[in-house]
Amino acid sequence: MTYLLPSLRLWLLTLFVCVLAYASLVFGVAQALAPFRANGSIIEVGGRAVGSELVAQDFTEPRYFWPRPSAVDYDAMGAGGSNLSPTSQTLAERAAETVVRYGATADKPVPADLVAASGGGLDPHISLAGGLYQADRVAAARGIDAAVIRRLVQDAAIAPGGVLAPEPVVNVLQLNLALDRLEQ
Amino acid sequence: MLTAILTVILIVGGAALLSWPLGNYMAWLFSGRFARADRLFIRAVGDAPDQNWKQYSVALLAFNALMFAFAFLLLATQHALPLNPDGQTAAPLDLVFNTAASFTTNTNLQHYSGESTWSYLAQLGGLMWLQFVSAATGIAALAALARGIGGQASMGNFFLDLQRAAFCVLLPLAMIVACFIALRGVPMTFEGAAAVTTLEGVTQTIARGPAAAFVAIKQLGTNGGGFFGPNSTHPLENPDFWANSLQMISIIIIPMACVWMFGRIIGRMKHAGVIFGVMLVFLLVKIGGSVAFESAPTQAFANLPIMADVGNLEGKELRLGATTGPLWAVLTTSTSNGSVGAMHDSLNPLTGLMPMAGMWLNATFGGVGVGMINMFLYVVVAVFIAGMMVGRTPEYLGHKVEGREMRLAILALISHAVLILGGTAIFAATVWGQDTLNNVGAHGFSEILYEFSSAGANNGSGFEGLGDDTVPWNIATGLVMLIGRYLPIIVPLAIVGSLMAKKRSAESAGTLSVEGGTFGTMLVITILIFGALTFFPAAALGPIAEHVTLMR
């Protein structure tokens, strides 16, 4: 009893403070200050939810920019990586398929991020180089001047961490939305 | 290279700077400086009398048993309870056992994906609650140990210490971190998954939930269990570079502060400085190795028309920057955190060895509270060996270290190796392990070795390709986590109890100083001999074999 009773009181108290009060407070702050982000950064176009700004979705048509490969086929209810070793034969075979899809050749090698699957399988970004690499295909599919498409990619690029992470990246969904707006 | 160095300075240096005031604050807190708060806490549990090491241990175990029982019940009945908008069904009991053991022991090994397994109530009321109280348990144990070894008559009271740690250390920090990452894009909603129609007209269902509150304490309490399956590689759990940076600092700050707290309670800040320095050296060596090894491009792409101008990108997220993967891998395994910012299974072979080494040593800052307790064991051994070498009775802070204390210290240190290597041997030799591998050859062995290292060190990260949601894995790692948690907490308390019972002698000129470079060197050698040599043969069969046979 010396230990049971204080344990029970501690159980109730910590549940109340560290779960109920804490979660309610964070919920209140997040919903009040940043409701868009607190609800999953869901983008709506014309009143229709088209995706999350932070979550990759599958693009297969040549007229859109394609995201990085996903080991879970962009399943946002069961995210995950390939978990293959970088020395794995299976990984080499998967990469060979991706290379064919992009039509890469020794003269025109594809940027590595377009071939490597991300950790969560939902990386919303590609590298700037990966975007520019796809510009000709997108331009041809849409019948738009490739220079215009390249400019669009350049404008969408950001350095995710300033000087600490300067390699520029492009948000694929935002880029594709901008593409669609271009043709309207 | 320059950006990598800048990032490491920002994260490790920033955390080290902040850990100093935090450590002082924690020392004051556990010395009873905040009397009004203490009175409230004492009233909350009725009474808080002084406890000796046995009473403190029993109180700790009693409350932890209650934690396990409650979490088990809640997880097992979640399908019948409210706050389940995505309609999660009943989970198998072996998984419930593994998960309850995992979060009670501050491990957060996850043989499931959160978004497809647990309801919001199970995640918050069960798992997030355990992330607070299990972390507080570790900090409380360190406070007790420091009081005892520092010469105080009593070890304090567990029920009071737990509230101090949970309400005055973890809660305010978690509040700050949770609000910041929520503003950067981690969801905090009780609505179920969002159904969207993609630009190409396909339906995508996007899991979300009250993740921000969960992720904050996951990092601060060296818990590491993710709200979503792929942990902090998931963009909704780690939305951008700045949320990522704060999460990395959160991983390491309290373990660092624990060293200063220990030093201030025992009144020997120079000694704490030596320990901090030794830990920092190990940390920086591992980070250096990890960042360097990971800058090699993905080996599997070598013969294909793929640009080789960047490091290995398999299993990594672009928004987090090139340094995050290898840096996070070291931080999360030096401490017993176990969250991941890149998929460890897809790290280059020698990079993958760095997190394993972190878990084998388990004292490079280590888990909140318990990391410093593990280091205490190494210190006792180092003092003993040094004493033997010069032919004097070994003393630590005026306490004579004799056979009984040494036997206990060795028991705790050896048990760590036996749990990891024994478990690995059994699973590598049988279908229990062989049938669950995602990779072949040496890397497959590494997957088994990593899983037991993670369970034994109460870390929780994994080579996640391993199909570990099986009955043998759930039960074996569940047991390893429980033994690997409580043995290394109770045994050091027993050692201190034994030292407290002896008459304390004044330190003389002949006593080995625990404050200088000589002692620091001695400590490094002890850790290397014990931690590193024990595990070297296993490392040679796994990551080293893979590197020499398959990397160019």
Interface residues (C-beta under 8 A of the other chain):
Chain A: Y3 L4 L5 P6 S7 L8 R9 L10 W11 L13 T14 L15 V17 C18 V19 Y22 A23 L25 V26 F27 V29 A30 Q31 L33 A34 R37 A38 N39 G40 S41 I42 R48 A49 V50 G51 S52 E53 L54 V55 A56 Q57 D58 F59 T60 E61 Y64 R68 Y74 A76 M77 G78 A79 G80 G81 S82 N83 L84 S85 P86 T87 S88 Q89 L91 A92 A95 A96 V99 A104 T105 A106 K108 P109 V110 P111 A112 D113 V115 A116 A117 S118 G119 G120 G121 L122 D123 P124 H125 I126 S127 A129 P160 G161 V163 L164 A165 P166 E167 V169 L173 N176 L177 D180
Chain B: T3 L6 T7 L10 A44 V45 G46 D47 V58 A59 A62 F63 L66 M67 F70 S113 E115 S116 L124 G125 M128 W129 F132 V133 F159 L162 Q163 A166 F167 L170 L171 A174 M175 A178 C179 A182 L183 R184 G185 V186 P187 M188 T189 F190 E191 A193 A194 A195 V196 T197 T198 L199 E200 V202 Q204 T205 I206 A207 R208 P210 A212 A213 A216 I217 F228 G229 P230 T233 H234 P235 L236 E237 P239 D240 F241 W242 S245 P297 T298 Q299 A300 F301 N303 L304 P305 I306 M307 A308 D309 V310 N312 L313 E314 G315 K316 E317 L318 R319 L320 G321 A322 T323 T324 V340 G341 A342 M343 D345 S346 L347 N348 P349 N438 N439 V440 H443 F463 E464 G465 E546 L550 M551
